[in-house]
Structures are given as C-alpha cells and as structure tokens.
Amino acid sequence: MDKYVRFNIWAKENGVRAESLEYPAVFGKGLVGIAAKGRVSPDEAFLFVPASVLINDQRIQQSALGPIIGTHPEVFFEHIDGEYLRIIFFVIWEMCKGEQSFWAPYFAIVEETDLPIFWDQD
C-alpha cells in the first residue's frame, strides 16, 4: 500500500535505519507489524531511530505550542497526567496540519489498534 511505501521513504530520508527488519509484515488474519528478515541475536541492535524524528517533551515545548503549554501549568505540568496531555495536545495539533505535518507519513500508518486507549482489559 502507498502509505507504507511513503512511510518507509520518510523514515529512511530522516535517518531511521532498520536494514534487518521488514515493514510492513502481515501476520495471521491481517495484523500489520514488523518482522525480522533473519535471526536477531540477543545483543544485536536492529533499529536506529534518530532523535530528530521523535516526538518528545523537548520538541513539544520548543514548538508553537510551547507558550500555550507554559501558560497552563495546572494542566500540562501539575496535573498527574500532564506529560500525556502535552503529548496528546501536540499530536492532535500536528494531525490537524494534515499533509503539512512532518509526521504525516507516520500518522498515516498508525492503526487504532496500536493505541492503548482502544485495548481491552485483557
């Protein structure tokens, strides 16, 4: 599918290295995941993701949302879920940008089943 090709191109262009992995790989009745192309030893590194593609607190606070987050410490820092709220706020902001978001190729491949909010208790 085009979204996986696009994601793989985006990842490679941004320094993600995963030569010993295959993505996407389909398991069972359509579960999409990652598969090793061969045997992976216990001490072998097989996936390298540069900090430049990570969504993290530093990136969030340096974004256009930083001033908004900073003016609401009761929500984004003092609240027990402040860290998650900062991430959620940022991801929603970026997803609203659509194709203009740097992470658009990543957002396109994330399935609802990948998000813990949709997992059942088991």
Buried (B, 14 or more C-beta within 10 A) or exposed (E): EEEBEBBBEBBEEBEBBBEBBEBBEEEEEEEBEEEEEEEEEEEEEBEEEEEEBEBEEEBBBEBEBBEEBEEBEEBBEEBEEBEEBBBEBBBEBBEEEEEEBBBBBBBBBEEEEEEEEEEEEE
